[in-house]
Amino acid sequence: MNDWDAIVIGSGLSGLTCAAYLTATGKRTLVLEQNQVAGGCSQVFRRKGNRYEFDVGMHYIGECHPEGRMTAALRGLGLDGRIDFRQLDPDGHSTLVFPDLTFRVPSDWDTYLARLVEAFPDQERGLRLCVGILRRIGAELRAAAIPGWSIAGMLRFVRTAPTLASVGLLPLTWLFAACRLSPLARAVIVGESGDYGVPPSRTSVALHGAFLDHYLTGGAWYPRGGGQVIPAHLIDVIQTHGGQVRTKARVTRILTDDGTVVGVQLDGGEAIRAPIVVSGADLKRTYLDLVGRDHLAPATVARVEKYRMALPLFSVYLGLDIDLADQLPNSTYWCYPHADVEQVYRDIYDGRIPDEMPIFLTSATTKDPGNPHAAPSGHSTLEVMCLAPQGTLWPSGDDYRKDPQYAVLKERLTEQLIDRATTVIPHLRQHIVWQEASSPLTHERFTLSTLGSCYGIEMAADQIGPRRPGPRTEIRGLWLTGASTIWGSGIVGAVSSGLGTAGAILGRPLSAEVKNGAVIADPSKLTPISPDWDPLAVSKPSSPLRRRSRAAA
């Protein structure tokens, strides 16, 4: 006898979205999360007596406009009107800062091209060709369905997406060379590539076209109330439709019998049975640790071992006693010491940390000044981050925090990132009242991701699209969702993955249904939002505050 209809491992946005759609269609679903807070990379944490709230990975999102995938996926769960998004400055949702150029990235393709031509008038012909190809690819991807894994599906895809089919898998450097763009023009076009963490030489034209279109078509957005709002509402859908979310519940084994999944085992020995198990956990750990090599075909083991993980991040979190909203536009910032983006990646892949690292800056209090949990009145939060090397640069073992060299390395990187941030906020240092940092090891400890990657397997040209795993596995009843699947990384990628995996399990085109306006969940079942509603408390299922709000319903 089964305990549940389905079990989902991991409470990132992909796992929660998948579980929400499964429960909304009548499947009793249990979500198991090893951390004390549900949400994965979209969770927040609070410091200094809850005075400051910081986002782990929710920085800006695309496709939150009325026709966007994010809007459709949330609407399908009855969350229309319960989650509100604030748009970043449409005249410059990102600001790229180079020594000799500051470029504001607008949320519009025509304005984007015009600004590039204004910045590089001698390269107008090449820029029009380059941007035209990237724009057509973005439009083709929006219009075409994901091709699936059949020859017939791929042939249909080629007919509906000719530009994508002909040049989509070529490297971005090929396109830049064909268009004869200068190093600085290239650097501007890939100025936000830290969002997926792949060098231009390994980035496909398709990936970057899709990335630009993600923001240039519908704008960049941030959830009102902070990053924890989305997982909190997904949890509510699950738990009001017959499912459950358990935190502090680490899965150590996916149980199988003769090639069929039968459940999971937790740390401590508890076994929970279900005919469907969805893993939103790290891909390599799912296959090699939770299932185990002995239960997989040798070709599967070899393929999984061969996958390269995306680069991890190093992040610095600052509480400030000034209001940045009075000084900065509602924009994210990318600061580069030079225009050789390829060299930056070479240094990182070689395990080196240059003295001047490119950085990304974002302020939740600027994006959402009305969030009462973000910072006290007149104060701000600032998150500064950079891509970081993998592997041997960092100490190994569970006691890494006791290694004195680790503390030295963290301090060095923290100071470098703060120094770079002063190019945007010159008086930054004198206003810091809270400071801490997280490394790839921190991320691995909280999310159990291989090498601390937050993007799953690398989105390089040889690991995108049909070259990534689909939702189905060779183990009957075992399914995959998350950043390492065909839907890719990022917030919208994670939500789309959860929706797509749920549709595959149910054998119905859920993605198409919700795109066409279908509402799968029952909005009348959802918990009323009380004045003291706190998304972080809701994301800890044992929270007394959550119990009070449920009782009030």
N, C-alpha and C positions, 0 to 999 in steps of 0.2 A: 504494500500500500504506500502511495506517495504522500509526502507531507505537503507538497506544493505542486502546482501545475508547472511552474517555472522558477528557476533561480537565476539571478543576475549577480555576477561577481564584479564588484566595483561600483562606486556611486559617482563617477564622473558624469558629465552631461550626456554622453552616449548611453551609458548604462541606465541612468534615470529616465531618459527619454524612451528607451526601449521598454523598460519596466512599466512606465506610465501608459504606453499604448497597449501593452499586453494586458494590464489590469483593466483598462478601459474597454477592452473587448471581451472581458469575462474570465481571463486566466488569473488565478490566484498566484501572485508573483512575490517572491522574497528577494530583496536586495541585501547583499552582504558587503559591508565596508570595514576594512581593517582599521581605519583612522577613527578618531572620536567625533569628527565632523564630516558629514556627507557633502559631496560637491566636487571632489577631485581637484583639478586645476582651477576650477571656478570658485573655490571657497575663499573666504576672507579670514583674517585673524585680527585681534585687537590687542593693544598694548597700552601701558601706562594707565592702569586702572580703567581700561576701556575708553580712554580719551581719543585714541587714534585707531582707525580701521584701515587695513591695507588689503588690496587685492593680490592674490597669488598669480592669477593668469587672465582675469577679465579686464582687458584694457580698452579695446574698442572692437565693435562688431559691425559687419556689413549685413545687408539684406533684412533690415528691420523696417523698411518702408512697406506700404500696404501690399505690394506684390512680391515681397521677399520670401525666401525659404524659411527664415527664422520666424517671421510673422505667421506663415501658414502652419508651421509645425506646432507653435504654441496655441494658435487658434483651434487647431484640431483637438487639443486637450482641454478645451473650454476655458483657456487662460486669456482670451481676448479681453482687454480692459483691466486685467489684474496685474499684468506686467507692462510697465510703461518705459519707453526708451527716449532719452534726450539725444538729439543730434549734435555731434561735434560741429565746429564752425564749417559750414559748407564752402566757404571761400578758402579754407586751408585746414582740413582735418588733420593733416600732418605737415610739419615744418622741417625741411631738410637743411641742416646747417653745415656748410663746407667753409674752409678758410677764405675763399674768394666769392662765395655765392650763398645766398639764403633763398630757398625755393619753397613756396607754399603749395602743397598739393590740394587742388580743389576737388570737390565731389561732383565732377562733371567732365566727360570726355572732351568736349569741344574746348572748354576753358583750359583743361590740362594741356592739350596740344598747343593752344595759343601761347601759353606761358613758356612752354619749352622752346617754341620758335622765337619768342621775345628774348629768352635767355641765350639762345644759340642761333642767331639769325643766319649765320653762314652755313648752317646745317639743315635748313628748312626742308629741302627735298628729302633727305634721309630720315628726318624726324617724322615727316608725314607718312612715309612708307612704313617705318617701324611701328608707329602708333596705330596706323591703319590696320596692319596685320594683327597686332595685339587686340585691338578693339573687335575685329571680326571674329577672332577666336573666342573672346569673351561672350559675344552675342550667340555664336554657334553652340557654345556649351550651355548657355541658358535655355536655348530652344530645344536642344537634343536631350534625350534621356540617356542615362548612363548605359553604355552598350551591353553590359552583362558579359558573359563568358562563353557565348556561342559564336560560331562563324556567321550565322545569319544575323545575329545582333550586331556584330562588328561591321558587316556589309551595310546594314541599314544606317549605322553611325557614319560611315564614310560618305554615303549619299547625302545625309543631312548636315554634315559638318566638313565640307571639302577643304577649307583652309586648315582646320585642325588636323585633318587626316594627312595632309601633304607636308606640313612643316611643324606640326605640334610637338613632335618628339625630338626635334633638333634642338641643340643647345642654344641658349640665349646669346652666347657670344657669337654664334654663327649669324644670327639676325643683326647684331650690332655691327659686325664686320661687313655684311652685305649692304648695310645702310650707311657705312663709312662714318660712324659716330665717334666723336672725340671721347677720351677717357672720362672727362667731367660729365658730358651728356649721358654716357652710359651709367655713371655713378648715380646721377639724379634719377634715372629711370628705375634703377634697382635700389633706390635709397631706403625702401621699406622692406627689403628682402629678409631682414632679421625676423620678420613675422613667420617665415617658414624655414629659415636657417640653412640655405643651400647656396654655394657660390655660383656666379653667373655661368661658369663653364660647365656646371653640372645641372643647372636649372633648365628645364624644358621651356620652349616658347609657350606651350600650352599652359604650364603652371603659372607663368608670370602674367599671361594674358587673362587667365581666370582670376588671379589675385587682384590685378588692377581693376578689372570689371566689377569685382566684388564691392569695391568702394566708390568707383567713379560712376556707377549706374544708380545706386540707391543711397549713397552717403555712408558715413561712419557714425556709430551710435554707442551709447552706454546706458545700462539699465538704471533707471531711477531707483535709488535705495542701495546701490552697490551690487557687486558680483554675486553675493550670496542669495539674492532675490530669486534668480532663476532656479537653482536647485531646490530652494525652499518650496516654491510653488509646485515643482515636479513631485517632490515628496508628498505634498498634500494630495495631488491627484492619485498617487499610488495608494496612500493609506485611507483615502475616502472611497476607493473603489475595490477594496478587499485585499489589497497587498500590504506589505510591511517592509520597512527599512530598518536594518539592524546595523549599528555602528559597533566598533571594537569587536568585530567578528572577522577574523582573518582566515581565509580559505587556504588550506595547505595542500589539498588534493582534489582533483576532479575524479570522481569514481566512475569506472566503466565496467561493463560486463560483456565480453565477446564483441567488442567494437561498438557498443552502445552505451551512452551516458546513463547513469542511474542516480546521480546526485553529487554531493560534495562532502568533504570532511573539513572541519575547522581545527584551528590550533587548539589543542586541548582534547581532541578526539571526537567531538560531537559529529555525527553523521546526519545529513539532511537529504532526503530523497526527493527527486523530481525527474520527470522524463525529458525535460528541456533545461539545459544549462547554457546561459549566455555569458561569455567572458568579455568584460570590458576592461580587464586587467592588461598589463603589458603583454605584447604578443609573444615575445621569447619566453617569458616566465609561464605564460599559459601553456604553451606546447611542451617546453623542455622540463619545467618543474611541476606544474599542476597536473598535466596529463602524464608526462614522463616518456622518455625516448622508447621504452619497451612497448608502449601501446601505439606507436606511430610507425608509418612506413618509413624506411630509410631515406627515401627521396624527400619526404616531408621534413625530416630532421635536418637533412643537408640544406634544404631551401631556407628553413627558419634560421639556422646558424649563420647562413650567408648574408641575411639581411643586415644592412648597416643602420645603426641608430642615428637619429638626428642629433645635432649638437645641443648640449644643455645650456642653461642660462645661469649667470651669477646676478643676484639682485640685491639692491640696497634700499631699505625702507626708512624714510625720514619723516619725523613729525616736526613741523615748523611753526614758529610763533608769529607768522605773518599770513595774510590772506593772498594767495597767489592769484585768485580770480580777479583781483584788482590790478594785477600787473601783467598777466599773460592771457592771450586768447584761448578759447576752448579748443586747443590743438595738442596733439602729441608732438614730440620733438625727437629727431634723429640727428645726432651730432657726429660728424666725421672729421678726423684729423687730416685726411687727404682723400684723393679720388680713386685710389687703387683698391677697390673693394675685393678684388681677387686675392691680393696680397694679404689682406686681413684674414681671409679664410685660410690661406696657406699657413700663416703663423699659428692659428688656432689648431688646425689639424696636426701641425708639428708639435703641439704641446707647449707653444710659447705664448706668453702674454705680453703683447707690445706695451711700451711705456704709455702710448696714447691709443686707447681702445675706442672704437666707435661705441656710442651709447644710445639708449632709448630712454626718454623721460616721459612720464605721464603723471597727472595729478587727479585723483578721484574727486577732490574737493572743487577743482575747477570744472570737471565734467558734470558734477552733480552737487552744486553748492547747498542744496536743500536737504541733503541726507543727514539726519541728526546723529547718526552713529559715526560719521566719517572723521570729524574733528570738532573741537570747541569753536565757538564763534570767534572770528578773527584769526584762526589758525588754519593750517593746511597740512595735507599729506603729499609726499612726493615719492615716486618709485623710480629708481634709476637702475637700468640693467644692461647687460652685454652678453653676447655669446661667449661660451667658455670652453676650454679644452676638455676632452674626455680622458679617462684612464689614469695613467701613472702620475700625472701632476698632483693628484689628490691621494691622501692616505687611504688605506683599505681597512676593512674590519668594522665591527659594530662600535668600537671605542674610538673612532676617528676624531671625535670632539676633544679627546684628551691629548691628542698629538700636538705638541707645541708648534710644529711647523705648519700645521693646519691653521692655527690661530694667526700666525705670522702672514700666511698667504691670504687669509680672509681680510686681514687688516690692510695689507698692501692693495688688494683689489678694491676694497671699500674706499680708500683714500684716492685711488686713481679715478674711480667713477665720480666721486664728489668733485674732484678737481675739474673733470670734463664738464660736469653739470654747471659749473660756474661760468661757462661760456654763454649759457642762456640766462642764468640767475647769478649775476656777479657777487651779490652780497649774501649768497646762500649760507655759507659756513656760520656766520654770526647769528643765524636764526634757527639753528638745529637744536631742538630740545629732546628729541628721541631719535635713536639711530640703531639699526641692526641690519644684518645681512644674511642671505641664504645662498648656499653653494649647490652645485649638482648633487652633492652627498645629502644635503638637506632634502632636496626634492625626492631623491631616491628613498630616503627614510620614510617620508610621508606618503608617497604614492607607489612605492615598490617598482618604479620604472627602471629598466635597464640603463645603466650609466647616467641616470638622472635626467634622461631626455623628457621634455614635456611635449614633443611633437611626434612621438612614436618613431617608426622606422623612417629614415630619411626620405624626403620627397624629391630625390634626384630623378633624372630622366629615366633611369633603368629601374625605378621603384615607384612609378606612379601609374594611375589608371588601372587597366587590367593586369598590370604587373604587381599590383598589391593584392593581398588576400581579399576574397569576398566574404560574405557572412557565413557561408556553409563550410563545414570541415568534414574530414573523412570519418570522424567519430559521429555516429548517428545520434542526433539529439543535442550535439554540441555546436554552438553558434558563436560567431565573433562580432564584436562591435568596437568602435573606438578609432583613435587617431591613426592606427596602422592599417586600417582597412581601405577599401577602394575610395571611400568618400574623403579621405585625407584628414589633415589636422586642422586645428582652429576651432572656435566656438561653434560656428555654423556647420563645419564639417562633422563635429561630434554629434550635434543634434540631428543632422541629416543621417548620420550613420545609425544612430539609435532608432530613428523612424524606419530606415531602410531594412535594418535587421528584423525589426518587429514585423514588417510587411512580409519578409521572406519566410519567417516562422509561420505566420498565419496564412500564407499563400494568397495574399491579396495585395493589390497595388496601393498601399496606404499613402505613399508619397504623392501619387497622382490624385488620390481622393482628397487629401487635405489641401493640395494646391488648388483644387476646384471648389474649396470651401466647406468640405465635410467636417463636422464636429463629432469626434468619436467618443469622447468622454461626456459625462453628464454634469454640466456646470452647476446644477442645483445641489449636487452632493458636496461641493467644495466648501471648505471651512470659511466662514465670514472673517474678513480682516478687521481685527479689533484695533483701537487706537494704540495699544502697547505692543502690536505685532512686531516681532523681531526675527528677521530671516535666519540669523545665526542660531538663535534658540530653537527655531523650528527644525534646523538641520542637525540638531542633536536630539534624536527621537525620544530620549528619556527626559527632555526638558520639562520642568514644572510649568514654565510659561506656556509651552505648547499645550500641555494638558488643560490649563485654564481656558485657552482660546477654544479648544475642542469642546470643553464642557459648556462654554457660552453659546456654542452653535446649537 
